[in-house]
Amino acid sequence: MPRLEEIIYSGYIAEGETVVEFEKKLSDLLGNPYCLTVNSGTAALHIALNLIGVKDGDEVISTALTAEPTNTTILLTGAKVVFADVEVETGLISPDSIEQNINPNTKAIMVVHYAGMVCDMDRINAISEKYGIPVIEDAAHAFLSTYNGQYIGNNSAYTCFSFQAIKHLTTIDGGLLCLKNEEEFTRARKMRWFGLDKKVSRLDSDITEAGYKYHMNNVNATVGLVQLEFLKENVLKYIENGEYFDQELQNIDGLTLLPYYPNTKPSYWLYTMKVERRAAFIAMMTAKGMGASPLHLRNDKHSVFNAPMGVTPNLDLFYEEFVHIPCGWWLTEEDRKFIVDTIKQGW
Ligand SMILES: Cc1ncc(COP(=O)(O)O)c(C=O)c1O
């Protein structure tokens, strides 16, 4: 990869013009001028929570069906994670359950577009507006998923993407925070670098709010820029494979496909479905040389969250049956046909 060699020997590997160029291209792609890169999706979530001012004694409503950073970042602010239930059909956070869990301590609502499937944003936006509580979209899995015909990253005041090694777009490690106005963008830009403003000479600067070491560097941004050249083609392959499974896996005994909300389109980071006798399904797939897994431990099982059990009945049901199969760019026509044919033979 000559571009990487070029940047490594350029003498400027820290955050510089390459990061700015990457951010500009992301802004153009997503249609949001306030795109701020960081060094992980976790960092994006942590900054979003800090922008809202989530702190000790607050509560954040979230989902347990996700990767841990969605919720560990909430704990890092000192706030309590309140796990809402999911919709039993989709596995995505339930708007009714969000609303039931709102109380005067609720400071934010965290939603996760799990596996690339977009949450019921019409209802979640309405709840956010009704109670004046901001929404953070954890879109780590949902790069180029859409809501109302626009890419995710244009809806809520805070959207967080991950560019970690196995995501749709990778910078090896990295992340993106999409905001909605200049003021928060400037504040977040400082927050990602100790609280300093890169545009002001260090000797003339004054930190008014302590920040983190969360910025991206030119090397990771170069990886991102090269990735961007193939991105749409690659994500299109995920989507084609996902739509193929949507079509071909219908009406199979013991298998239930997940519906998508009408004004949304997933970008199919993983292909998620529900299967009866999941252990047997996974064993059958493994024996045939194919990956199948639920991937994430429901987060409320981690003792650090100190979460009550038995309060999310839909999650209990969903969690027993859901499974992911691969649908990435690397699947060939033969691979995906083999997957469908194998599943049709039963387990
Ligand atoms: C749902 C979800 N949120 C947040 C993250 C955190 O992203 P990162 O690994 O870039 O910090 C991940 C990471 O894999 C994730 O799956």
The ligand as a MOL file (V3000), in Angstrom:
LIG
                    3D

  0  0  0     0  0            999 V3000
M  V30 BEGIN CTAB
M  V30 COUNTS 16 16 0 0 0
M  V30 BEGIN ATOM
M  V30 1 C -22.3510 -1.6720 18.9700 0
M  V30 2 C -20.9610 -1.1770 19.1750 0
M  V30 3 N -20.7860 0.0140 19.7570 0
M  V30 4 C -19.5770 0.5300 19.9660 0
M  V30 5 C -18.4320 -0.1440 19.5830 0
M  V30 6 C -17.1120 0.4510 19.8780 0
M  V30 7 O -16.3390 0.6680 18.7490 0
M  V30 8 P -14.7520 0.6190 18.8210 0
M  V30 9 O -14.3300 -0.8090 18.8770 0
M  V30 10 O -14.3550 1.2960 17.5460 0
M  V30 11 O -14.3390 1.3840 20.0050 0
M  V30 12 C -18.5610 -1.3880 18.9860 0
M  V30 13 C -17.3500 -2.1010 18.6060 0
M  V30 14 O -17.0830 -3.0300 18.1200 0
M  V30 15 C -19.8460 -1.9260 18.7630 0
M  V30 16 O -20.0190 -3.1200 18.1900 0
M  V30 END ATOM
M  V30 BEGIN BOND
M  V30 1 1 1 2
M  V30 2 1 2 3
M  V30 3 2 2 15
M  V30 4 2 3 4
M  V30 5 1 4 5
M  V30 6 1 5 6
M  V30 7 2 5 12
M  V30 8 1 6 7
M  V30 9 1 7 8
M  V30 10 2 8 9
M  V30 11 1 8 10
M  V30 12 1 8 11
M  V30 13 1 12 13
M  V30 14 1 12 15
M  V30 15 2 13 14
M  V30 16 1 15 16
M  V30 END BOND
M  V30 END CTAB
M  END
